[in-house]
Amino acid sequence: MAPKKKSAKLLRCATCGELVTFDGEDFPFCSDRCRKIDLGKWASGVYKISSPILDPDVLEDLGAFGGGHNKSSDSHDE
């Protein structure tokens, strides 16, 4: 039985849609320009991660940095 050939997947630049290769210098983008455009979208808030954080340990850590309440700040001296 002959070994199966892997089918080559065509990938497109996330910014402009041009075909890119795996061994390209700017992979997964077609150029440095498209890479910088994508970075700018992240920096300006165009892209967002919208799923909620469900891990209780991560939520507790974020509470300490984001002004939320964590277990140590819940006890108040009266």
PDB file of N, CA, C and O in Angstrom:
ATOM      1  N   MET A   1       0.845  -1.174   0.000  1.00  0.00           N
ATOM      2  CA  MET A   1       0.000   0.000   0.000  1.00  0.00           C
ATOM      3  C   MET A   1       0.892   1.239   0.000  1.00  0.00           C
ATOM      4  O   MET A   1       1.830   1.329   0.792  1.00  0.00           O
ATOM      5  N   ALA A   2       0.607   2.180  -0.872  1.00  0.00           N
ATOM      6  CA  ALA A   2       1.407   3.393  -1.000  1.00  0.00           C
ATOM      7  C   ALA A   2       1.082   4.349   0.134  1.00  0.00           C
ATOM      8  O   ALA A   2      -0.074   4.454   0.543  1.00  0.00           O
ATOM      9  N   PRO A   3       2.101   5.057   0.654  1.00  0.00           N
ATOM     10  CA  PRO A   3       1.835   6.039   1.721  1.00  0.00           C
ATOM     11  C   PRO A   3       0.973   7.173   1.188  1.00  0.00           C
ATOM     12  O   PRO A   3       1.076   7.574   0.028  1.00  0.00           O
ATOM     13  N   LYS A   4       0.122   7.674   2.072  1.00  0.00           N
ATOM     14  CA  LYS A   4      -0.772   8.765   1.681  1.00  0.00           C
ATOM     15  C   LYS A   4       0.001  10.072   1.631  1.00  0.00           C
ATOM     16  O   LYS A   4       0.847  10.338   2.484  1.00  0.00           O
ATOM     17  N   LYS A   5      -0.296  10.877   0.633  1.00  0.00           N
ATOM     18  CA  LYS A   5       0.309  12.191   0.533  1.00  0.00           C
ATOM     19  C   LYS A   5      -0.497  13.176   1.355  1.00  0.00           C
ATOM     20  O   LYS A   5      -1.726  13.125   1.381  1.00  0.00           O
ATOM     21  N   LYS A   6       0.197  14.055   2.015  1.00  0.00           N
ATOM     22  CA  LYS A   6      -0.501  15.109   2.748  1.00  0.00           C
ATOM     23  C   LYS A   6      -0.995  16.135   1.750  1.00  0.00           C
ATOM     24  O   LYS A   6      -0.260  16.552   0.855  1.00  0.00           O
ATOM     25  N   SER A   7      -2.233  16.536   1.907  1.00  0.00           N
ATOM     26  CA  SER A   7      -2.754  17.564   1.011  1.00  0.00           C
ATOM     27  C   SER A   7      -2.255  18.922   1.493  1.00  0.00           C
ATOM     28  O   SER A   7      -2.312  19.240   2.681  1.00  0.00           O
ATOM     29  N   ALA A   8      -1.771  19.701   0.557  1.00  0.00           N
ATOM     30  CA  ALA A   8      -1.269  21.031   0.901  1.00  0.00           C
ATOM     31  C   ALA A   8      -2.443  21.952   1.167  1.00  0.00           C
ATOM     32  O   ALA A   8      -3.357  22.059   0.350  1.00  0.00           O
ATOM     33  N   LYS A   9      -2.418  22.609   2.301  1.00  0.00           N
ATOM     34  CA  LYS A   9      -3.475  23.554   2.636  1.00  0.00           C
ATOM     35  C   LYS A   9      -3.067  24.931   2.147  1.00  0.00           C
ATOM     36  O   LYS A   9      -1.934  25.371   2.342  1.00  0.00           O
ATOM     37  N   LEU A  10      -3.993  25.585   1.521  1.00  0.00           N
ATOM     38  CA  LEU A  10      -3.751  26.950   1.092  1.00  0.00           C
ATOM     39  C   LEU A  10      -4.154  27.877   2.222  1.00  0.00           C
ATOM     40  O   LEU A  10      -5.278  27.827   2.721  1.00  0.00           O
ATOM     41  N   LEU A  11      -3.234  28.707   2.606  1.00  0.00           N
ATOM     42  CA  LEU A  11      -3.526  29.674   3.666  1.00  0.00           C
ATOM     43  C   LEU A  11      -3.496  31.066   3.069  1.00  0.00           C
ATOM     44  O   LEU A  11      -2.741  31.348   2.139  1.00  0.00           O
ATOM     45  N   ARG A  12      -4.312  31.910   3.608  1.00  0.00           N
ATOM     46  CA  ARG A  12      -4.385  33.283   3.127  1.00  0.00           C
ATOM     47  C   ARG A  12      -3.984  34.235   4.247  1.00  0.00           C
ATOM     48  O   ARG A  12      -4.200  33.963   5.428  1.00  0.00           O
ATOM     49  N   CYS A  13      -3.410  35.330   3.853  1.00  0.00           N
ATOM     50  CA  CYS A  13      -3.008  36.382   4.792  1.00  0.00           C
ATOM     51  C   CYS A  13      -4.251  36.850   5.545  1.00  0.00           C
ATOM     52  O   CYS A  13      -5.294  37.103   4.942  1.00  0.00           O
ATOM     53  N   ALA A  14      -4.132  36.961   6.833  1.00  0.00           N
ATOM     54  CA  ALA A  14      -5.266  37.361   7.673  1.00  0.00           C
ATOM     55  C   ALA A  14      -5.699  38.797   7.404  1.00  0.00           C
ATOM     56  O   ALA A  14      -6.829  39.167   7.726  1.00  0.00           O
ATOM     57  N   THR A  15      -4.829  39.610   6.825  1.00  0.00           N
ATOM     58  CA  THR A  15      -5.143  41.016   6.591  1.00  0.00           C
ATOM     59  C   THR A  15      -5.700  41.263   5.196  1.00  0.00           C
ATOM     60  O   THR A  15      -6.760  41.871   5.046  1.00  0.00           O
ATOM     61  N   CYS A  16      -4.988  40.792   4.173  1.00  0.00           N
ATOM     62  CA  CYS A  16      -5.396  41.127   2.803  1.00  0.00           C
ATOM     63  C   CYS A  16      -5.930  39.955   1.998  1.00  0.00           C
ATOM     64  O   CYS A  16      -6.544  40.164   0.952  1.00  0.00           O
ATOM     65  N   GLY A  17      -5.714  38.729   2.454  1.00  0.00           N
ATOM     66  CA  GLY A  17      -6.246  37.557   1.766  1.00  0.00           C
ATOM     67  C   GLY A  17      -5.324  36.953   0.725  1.00  0.00           C
ATOM     68  O   GLY A  17      -5.699  35.980   0.071  1.00  0.00           O
ATOM     69  N   GLU A  18      -4.135  37.495   0.550  1.00  0.00           N
ATOM     70  CA  GLU A  18      -3.178  36.951  -0.418  1.00  0.00           C
ATOM     71  C   GLU A  18      -2.681  35.593   0.066  1.00  0.00           C
ATOM     72  O   GLU A  18      -2.575  35.365   1.271  1.00  0.00           O
ATOM     73  N   LEU A  19      -2.370  34.679  -0.876  1.00  0.00           N
ATOM     74  CA  LEU A  19      -1.851  33.367  -0.511  1.00  0.00           C
ATOM     75  C   LEU A  19      -0.495  33.501   0.169  1.00  0.00           C
ATOM     76  O   LEU A  19       0.337  34.307  -0.246  1.00  0.00           O
ATOM     77  N   VAL A  20      -0.274  32.706   1.219  1.00  0.00           N
ATOM     78  CA  VAL A  20       0.996  32.725   1.945  1.00  0.00           C
ATOM     79  C   VAL A  20       1.537  31.308   2.037  1.00  0.00           C
ATOM     80  O   VAL A  20       0.789  30.339   1.904  1.00  0.00           O
ATOM     81  N   THR A  21       2.847  31.189   2.266  1.00  0.00           N
ATOM     82  CA  THR A  21       3.477  29.888   2.425  1.00  0.00           C
ATOM     83  C   THR A  21       3.931  29.713   3.868  1.00  0.00           C
ATOM     84  O   THR A  21       4.198  30.686   4.574  1.00  0.00           O
ATOM     85  N   PHE A  22       4.015  28.453   4.295  1.00  0.00           N
ATOM     86  CA  PHE A  22       4.418  28.152   5.667  1.00  0.00           C
ATOM     87  C   PHE A  22       5.839  28.632   5.961  1.00  0.00           C
ATOM     88  O   PHE A  22       6.142  29.033   7.085  1.00  0.00           O
ATOM     89  N   ASP A  23       6.695  28.590   4.968  1.00  0.00           N
ATOM     90  CA  ASP A  23       8.087  28.954   5.199  1.00  0.00           C
ATOM     91  C   ASP A  23       8.359  30.433   4.944  1.00  0.00           C
ATOM     92  O   ASP A  23       9.514  30.860   4.941  1.00  0.00           O
ATOM     93  N   GLY A  24       7.320  31.203   4.735  1.00  0.00           N
ATOM     94  CA  GLY A  24       7.483  32.637   4.492  1.00  0.00           C
ATOM     95  C   GLY A  24       7.989  33.366   5.721  1.00  0.00           C
ATOM     96  O   GLY A  24       7.674  32.997   6.852  1.00  0.00           O
ATOM     97  N   GLU A  25       8.765  34.392   5.491  1.00  0.00           N
ATOM     98  CA  GLU A  25       9.373  35.174   6.567  1.00  0.00           C
ATOM     99  C   GLU A  25       8.319  35.817   7.470  1.00  0.00           C
ATOM    100  O   GLU A  25       8.541  35.959   8.672  1.00  0.00           O
ATOM    101  N   ASP A  26       7.183  36.203   6.905  1.00  0.00           N
ATOM    102  CA  ASP A  26       6.150  36.916   7.660  1.00  0.00           C
ATOM    103  C   ASP A  26       4.939  36.042   7.979  1.00  0.00           C
ATOM    104  O   ASP A  26       3.892  36.567   8.356  1.00  0.00           O
ATOM    105  N   PHE A  27       5.059  34.720   7.834  1.00  0.00           N
ATOM    106  CA  PHE A  27       3.949  33.816   8.093  1.00  0.00           C
ATOM    107  C   PHE A  27       3.340  34.100   9.460  1.00  0.00           C
ATOM    108  O   PHE A  27       4.096  34.260  10.418  1.00  0.00           O
ATOM    109  N   PRO A  28       2.054  34.170   9.607  1.00  0.00           N
ATOM    110  CA  PRO A  28       0.959  33.863   8.690  1.00  0.00           C
ATOM    111  C   PRO A  28       0.488  35.038   7.845  1.00  0.00           C
ATOM    112  O   PRO A  28      -0.613  34.998   7.298  1.00  0.00           O
ATOM    113  N   PHE A  29       1.296  36.076   7.729  1.00  0.00           N
ATOM    114  CA  PHE A  29       0.951  37.222   6.900  1.00  0.00           C
ATOM    115  C   PHE A  29       1.782  37.171   5.630  1.00  0.00           C
ATOM    116  O   PHE A  29       2.777  36.449   5.559  1.00  0.00           O
ATOM    117  N   CYS A  30       1.369  37.943   4.620  1.00  0.00           N
ATOM    118  CA  CYS A  30       2.110  37.956   3.362  1.00  0.00           C
ATOM    119  C   CYS A  30       3.261  38.952   3.391  1.00  0.00           C
ATOM    120  O   CYS A  30       4.189  38.837   2.591  1.00  0.00           O
ATOM    121  N   SER A  31       3.221  39.912   4.283  1.00  0.00           N
ATOM    122  CA  SER A  31       4.265  40.946   4.328  1.00  0.00           C
ATOM    123  C   SER A  31       4.330  41.560   5.719  1.00  0.00           C
ATOM    124  O   SER A  31       3.447  41.361   6.553  1.00  0.00           O
ATOM    125  N   ASP A  32       5.395  42.305   5.942  1.00  0.00           N
ATOM    126  CA  ASP A  32       5.546  43.013   7.212  1.00  0.00           C
ATOM    127  C   ASP A  32       4.450  44.064   7.365  1.00  0.00           C
ATOM    128  O   ASP A  32       3.983  44.325   8.474  1.00  0.00           O
ATOM    129  N   ARG A  33       4.042  44.663   6.250  1.00  0.00           N
ATOM    130  CA  ARG A  33       2.981  45.676   6.277  1.00  0.00           C
ATOM    131  C   ARG A  33       1.690  45.078   6.845  1.00  0.00           C
ATOM    132  O   ARG A  33       1.065  45.664   7.728  1.00  0.00           O
ATOM    133  N   CYS A  34       1.296  43.906   6.330  1.00  0.00           N
ATOM    134  CA  CYS A  34       0.060  43.268   6.813  1.00  0.00           C
ATOM    135  C   CYS A  34       0.186  42.862   8.281  1.00  0.00           C
ATOM    136  O   CYS A  34      -0.785  42.936   9.034  1.00  0.00           O
ATOM    137  N   ARG A  35       1.388  42.434   8.688  1.00  0.00           N
ATOM    138  CA  ARG A  35       1.625  42.080  10.095  1.00  0.00           C
ATOM    139  C   ARG A  35       1.404  43.305  10.986  1.00  0.00           C
ATOM    140  O   ARG A  35       0.788  43.199  12.047  1.00  0.00           O
ATOM    141  N   LYS A  36       1.906  44.467  10.555  1.00  0.00           N
ATOM    142  CA  LYS A  36       1.762  45.688  11.351  1.00  0.00           C
ATOM    143  C   LYS A  36       0.321  46.189  11.368  1.00  0.00           C
ATOM    144  O   LYS A  36      -0.136  46.728  12.377  1.00  0.00           O
ATOM    145  N   ILE A  37      -0.391  46.018  10.267  1.00  0.00           N
ATOM    146  CA  ILE A  37      -1.804  46.394  10.235  1.00  0.00           C
ATOM    147  C   ILE A  37      -2.574  45.566  11.255  1.00  0.00           C
ATOM    148  O   ILE A  37      -3.410  46.100  11.984  1.00  0.00           O
ATOM    149  N   ASP A  38      -2.296  44.259  11.313  1.00  0.00           N
ATOM    150  CA  ASP A  38      -2.962  43.372  12.261  1.00  0.00           C
ATOM    151  C   ASP A  38      -2.626  43.758  13.702  1.00  0.00           C
ATOM    152  O   ASP A  38      -3.506  43.784  14.562  1.00  0.00           O
ATOM    153  N   LEU A  39      -1.364  44.055  13.960  1.00  0.00           N
ATOM    154  CA  LEU A  39      -0.949  44.477  15.301  1.00  0.00           C
ATOM    155  C   LEU A  39      -1.667  45.762  15.707  1.00  0.00           C
ATOM    156  O   LEU A  39      -2.088  45.911  16.854  1.00  0.00           O
ATOM    157  N   GLY A  40      -1.800  46.680  14.767  1.00  0.00           N
ATOM    158  CA  GLY A  40      -2.501  47.928  15.038  1.00  0.00           C
ATOM    159  C   GLY A  40      -3.960  47.708  15.392  1.00  0.00           C
ATOM    160  O   GLY A  40      -4.515  48.426  16.223  1.00  0.00           O
ATOM    161  N   LYS A  41      -4.586  46.718  14.766  1.00  0.00           N
ATOM    162  CA  LYS A  41      -5.990  46.412  15.084  1.00  0.00           C
ATOM    163  C   LYS A  41      -6.111  45.872  16.507  1.00  0.00           C
ATOM    164  O   LYS A  41      -7.058  46.208  17.217  1.00  0.00           O
ATOM    165  N   TRP A  42      -5.167  45.045  16.924  1.00  0.00           N
ATOM    166  CA  TRP A  42      -5.190  44.554  18.305  1.00  0.00           C
ATOM    167  C   TRP A  42      -4.971  45.711  19.275  1.00  0.00           C
ATOM    168  O   TRP A  42      -5.667  45.822  20.284  1.00  0.00           O
ATOM    169  N   ALA A  43      -4.006  46.565  18.969  1.00  0.00           N
ATOM    170  CA  ALA A  43      -3.654  47.662  19.872  1.00  0.00           C
ATOM    171  C   ALA A  43      -4.780  48.686  20.009  1.00  0.00           C
ATOM    172  O   ALA A  43      -4.955  49.281  21.072  1.00  0.00           O
ATOM    173  N   SER A  44      -5.539  48.889  18.939  1.00  0.00           N
ATOM    174  CA  SER A  44      -6.609  49.895  18.996  1.00  0.00           C
ATOM    175  C   SER A  44      -7.936  49.329  19.488  1.00  0.00           C
ATOM    176  O   SER A  44      -8.913  50.066  19.622  1.00  0.00           O
ATOM    177  N   GLY A  45      -7.978  48.029  19.756  1.00  0.00           N
ATOM    178  CA  GLY A  45      -9.189  47.426  20.304  1.00  0.00           C
ATOM    179  C   GLY A  45     -10.189  46.949  19.273  1.00  0.00           C
ATOM    180  O   GLY A  45     -11.322  46.619  19.624  1.00  0.00           O
ATOM    181  N   VAL A  46      -9.793  46.902  17.991  1.00  0.00           N
ATOM    182  CA  VAL A  46     -10.696  46.380  16.961  1.00  0.00           C
ATOM    183  C   VAL A  46     -10.960  44.902  17.212  1.00  0.00           C
ATOM    184  O   VAL A  46     -12.095  44.441  17.099  1.00  0.00           O
ATOM    185  N   TYR A  47      -9.904  44.156  17.556  1.00  0.00           N
ATOM    186  CA  TYR A  47     -10.040  42.740  17.887  1.00  0.00           C
ATOM    187  C   TYR A  47     -10.218  42.619  19.393  1.00  0.00           C
ATOM    188  O   TYR A  47      -9.538  43.296  20.163  1.00  0.00           O
ATOM    189  N   LYS A  48     -11.133  41.757  19.806  1.00  0.00           N
ATOM    190  CA  LYS A  48     -11.367  41.533  21.230  1.00  0.00           C
ATOM    191  C   LYS A  48     -11.591  40.055  21.472  1.00  0.00           C
ATOM    192  O   LYS A  48     -12.120  39.354  20.610  1.00  0.00           O
ATOM    193  N   ILE A  49     -11.197  39.586  22.619  1.00  0.00           N
ATOM    194  CA  ILE A  49     -11.495  38.220  23.042  1.00  0.00           C
ATOM    195  C   ILE A  49     -12.769  38.307  23.851  1.00  0.00           C
ATOM    196  O   ILE A  49     -12.784  38.881  24.940  1.00  0.00           O
ATOM    197  N   SER A  50     -13.848  37.733  23.316  1.00  0.00           N
ATOM    198  CA  SER A  50     -15.155  37.990  23.897  1.00  0.00           C
ATOM    199  C   SER A  50     -15.677  36.900  24.828  1.00  0.00           C
ATOM    200  O   SER A  50     -16.700  37.100  25.483  1.00  0.00           O
ATOM    201  N   SER A  51     -15.011  35.767  24.905  1.00  0.00           N
ATOM    202  CA  SER A  51     -15.535  34.721  25.786  1.00  0.00           C
ATOM    203  C   SER A  51     -15.183  35.037  27.233  1.00  0.00           C
ATOM    204  O   SER A  51     -14.095  35.541  27.511  1.00  0.00           O
ATOM    205  N   PRO A  52     -16.086  34.748  28.148  1.00  0.00           N
ATOM    206  CA  PRO A  52     -15.827  35.056  29.561  1.00  0.00           C
ATOM    207  C   PRO A  52     -14.769  34.130  30.155  1.00  0.00           C
ATOM    208  O   PRO A  52     -14.595  32.999  29.702  1.00  0.00           O
ATOM    209  N   ILE A  53     -14.074  34.616  31.163  1.00  0.00           N
ATOM    210  CA  ILE A  53     -13.086  33.808  31.874  1.00  0.00           C
ATOM    211  C   ILE A  53     -13.836  32.997  32.914  1.00  0.00           C
ATOM    212  O   ILE A  53     -14.513  33.554  33.779  1.00  0.00           O
ATOM    213  N   LEU A  54     -13.714  31.680  32.826  1.00  0.00           N
ATOM    214  CA  LEU A  54     -14.459  30.809  33.723  1.00  0.00           C
ATOM    215  C   LEU A  54     -13.569  30.155  34.788  1.00  0.00           C
ATOM    216  O   LEU A  54     -14.092  29.566  35.734  1.00  0.00           O
ATOM    217  N   ASP A  55     -12.266  30.242  34.660  1.00  0.00           N
ATOM    218  CA  ASP A  55     -11.352  29.632  35.609  1.00  0.00           C
ATOM    219  C   ASP A  55     -11.325  30.474  36.889  1.00  0.00           C
ATOM    220  O   ASP A  55     -10.897  31.627  36.838  1.00  0.00           O
ATOM    221  N   PRO A  56     -11.767  29.940  38.033  1.00  0.00           N
ATOM    222  CA  PRO A  56     -11.836  30.715  39.274  1.00  0.00           C
ATOM    223  C   PRO A  56     -10.479  31.264  39.720  1.00  0.00           C
ATOM    224  O   PRO A  56     -10.422  32.354  40.289  1.00  0.00           O
ATOM    225  N   ASP A  57      -9.379  30.531  39.474  1.00  0.00           N
ATOM    226  CA  ASP A  57      -8.061  31.018  39.871  1.00  0.00           C
ATOM    227  C   ASP A  57      -7.678  32.260  39.073  1.00  0.00           C
ATOM    228  O   ASP A  57      -7.113  33.206  39.622  1.00  0.00           O
ATOM    229  N   VAL A  58      -7.988  32.254  37.775  1.00  0.00           N
ATOM    230  CA  VAL A  58      -7.678  33.413  36.936  1.00  0.00           C
ATOM    231  C   VAL A  58      -8.539  34.599  37.349  1.00  0.00           C
ATOM    232  O   VAL A  58      -8.050  35.727  37.412  1.00  0.00           O
ATOM    233  N   LEU A  59      -9.802  34.358  37.628  1.00  0.00           N
ATOM    234  CA  LEU A  59     -10.697  35.434  38.054  1.00  0.00           C
ATOM    235  C   LEU A  59     -10.205  36.069  39.349  1.00  0.00           C
ATOM    236  O   LEU A  59     -10.256  37.288  39.508  1.00  0.00           O
ATOM    237  N   GLU A  60      -9.732  35.239  40.270  1.00  0.00           N
ATOM    238  CA  GLU A  60      -9.228  35.757  41.547  1.00  0.00           C
ATOM    239  C   GLU A  60      -7.994  36.622  41.324  1.00  0.00           C
ATOM    240  O   GLU A  60      -7.854  37.676  41.944  1.00  0.00           O
ATOM    241  N   ASP A  61      -7.087  36.175  40.427  1.00  0.00           N
ATOM    242  CA  ASP A  61      -5.883  36.956  40.129  1.00  0.00           C
ATOM    243  C   ASP A  61      -6.252  38.274  39.471  1.00  0.00           C
ATOM    244  O   ASP A  61      -5.658  39.304  39.791  1.00  0.00           O
ATOM    245  N   LEU A  62      -7.210  38.268  38.568  1.00  0.00           N
ATOM    246  CA  LEU A  62      -7.630  39.490  37.886  1.00  0.00           C
ATOM    247  C   LEU A  62      -8.287  40.467  38.857  1.00  0.00           C
ATOM    248  O   LEU A  62      -8.157  41.681  38.694  1.00  0.00           O
ATOM    249  N   GLY A  63      -8.983  39.959  39.853  1.00  0.00           N
ATOM    250  CA  GLY A  63      -9.632  40.817  40.832  1.00  0.00           C
ATOM    251  C   GLY A  63      -8.640  41.670  41.588  1.00  0.00           C
ATOM    252  O   GLY A  63      -8.945  42.809  41.942  1.00  0.00           O
ATOM    253  N   ALA A  64      -7.464  41.141  41.839  1.00  0.00           N
ATOM    254  CA  ALA A  64      -6.439  41.887  42.555  1.00  0.00           C
ATOM    255  C   ALA A  64      -5.897  43.036  41.714  1.00  0.00           C
ATOM    256  O   ALA A  64      -5.501  44.067  42.257  1.00  0.00           O
ATOM    257  N   PHE A  65      -5.876  42.866  40.398  1.00  0.00           N
ATOM    258  CA  PHE A  65      -5.321  43.898  39.523  1.00  0.00           C
ATOM    259  C   PHE A  65      -6.376  44.842  38.990  1.00  0.00           C
ATOM    260  O   PHE A  65      -6.077  46.003  38.708  1.00  0.00           O
ATOM    261  N   GLY A  66      -7.609  44.370  38.847  1.00  0.00           N
ATOM    262  CA  GLY A  66      -8.625  45.179  38.207  1.00  0.00           C
ATOM    263  C   GLY A  66      -9.519  45.936  39.167  1.00  0.00           C
ATOM    264  O   GLY A  66     -10.534  46.490  38.743  1.00  0.00           O
ATOM    265  N   GLY A  67      -9.185  45.980  40.423  1.00  0.00           N
ATOM    266  CA  GLY A  67      -9.993  46.717  41.376  1.00  0.00           C
ATOM    267  C   GLY A  67     -11.160  45.908  41.901  1.00  0.00           C
ATOM    268  O   GLY A  67     -12.009  46.430  42.624  1.00  0.00           O
ATOM    269  N   GLY A  68     -11.205  44.624  41.538  1.00  0.00           N
ATOM    270  CA  GLY A  68     -12.282  43.769  42.025  1.00  0.00           C
ATOM    271  C   GLY A  68     -12.002  43.322  43.439  1.00  0.00           C
ATOM    272  O   GLY A  68     -10.969  43.662  44.016  1.00  0.00           O
ATOM    273  N   HIS A  69     -12.909  42.569  43.989  1.00  0.00           N
ATOM    274  CA  HIS A  69     -12.746  42.086  45.350  1.00  0.00           C
ATOM    275  C   HIS A  69     -12.184  40.690  45.325  1.00  0.00           C
ATOM    276  O   HIS A  69     -12.675  39.831  44.592  1.00  0.00           O
ATOM    277  N   ASN A  70     -11.157  40.452  46.121  1.00  0.00           N
ATOM    278  CA  ASN A  70     -10.669  39.098  46.305  1.00  0.00           C
ATOM    279  C   ASN A  70     -10.890  38.706  47.764  1.00  0.00           C
ATOM    280  O   ASN A  70     -11.365  39.504  48.573  1.00  0.00           O
ATOM    281  N   LYS A  71     -10.544  37.486  48.075  1.00  0.00           N
ATOM    282  CA  LYS A  71     -10.867  36.969  49.405  1.00  0.00           C
ATOM    283  C   LYS A  71     -10.199  37.782  50.519  1.00  0.00           C
ATOM    284  O   LYS A  71     -10.794  37.976  51.579  1.00  0.00           O
ATOM    285  N   SER A  72      -8.967  38.259  50.291  1.00  0.00           N
ATOM    286  CA  SER A  72      -8.264  38.958  51.360  1.00  0.00           C
ATOM    287  C   SER A  72      -8.825  40.355  51.611  1.00  0.00           C
ATOM    288  O   SER A  72      -8.655  40.895  52.704  1.00  0.00           O
ATOM    289  N   SER A  73      -9.498  40.955  50.611  1.00  0.00           N
ATOM    290  CA  SER A  73     -10.017  42.303  50.814  1.00  0.00           C
ATOM    291  C   SER A  73     -11.482  42.286  51.265  1.00  0.00           C
ATOM    292  O   SER A  73     -12.059  43.350  51.485  1.00  0.00           O
ATOM    293  N   ASP A  74     -12.090  41.120  51.405  1.00  0.00           N
ATOM    294  CA  ASP A  74     -13.492  41.038  51.808  1.00  0.00           C
ATOM    295  C   ASP A  74     -13.684  41.246  53.306  1.00  0.00           C
ATOM    296  O   ASP A  74     -14.781  41.596  53.739  1.00  0.00           O
ATOM    297  N   SER A  75     -12.641  41.040  54.103  1.00  0.00           N
ATOM    298  CA  SER A  75     -12.792  41.221  55.553  1.00  0.00           C
ATOM    299  C   SER A  75     -12.448  42.652  55.907  1.00  0.00           C
ATOM    300  O   SER A  75     -11.369  43.144  55.578  1.00  0.00           O
ATOM    301  N   HIS A  76     -13.350  43.301  56.564  1.00  0.00           N
ATOM    302  CA  HIS A  76     -13.169  44.695  56.951  1.00  0.00           C
ATOM    303  C   HIS A  76     -13.177  44.795  58.473  1.00  0.00           C
ATOM    304  O   HIS A  76     -13.957  44.118  59.144  1.00  0.00           O
ATOM    305  N   ASP A  77     -12.311  45.636  59.007  1.00  0.00           N
ATOM    306  CA  ASP A  77     -12.299  45.857  60.456  1.00  0.00           C
ATOM    307  C   ASP A  77     -13.374  46.865  60.795  1.00  0.00           C
ATOM    308  O   ASP A  77     -13.430  47.937  60.194  1.00  0.00           O
ATOM    309  N   GLU A  78     -14.215  46.542  61.734  1.00  0.00           N
ATOM    310  CA  GLU A  78     -15.311  47.443  62.124  1.00  0.00           C
ATOM    311  C   GLU A  78     -15.153  47.903  63.531  1.00  0.00           C
ATOM    312  O   GLU A  78     -15.981  48.666  64.028  1.00  0.00           O
TER     313      GLU A  78
END
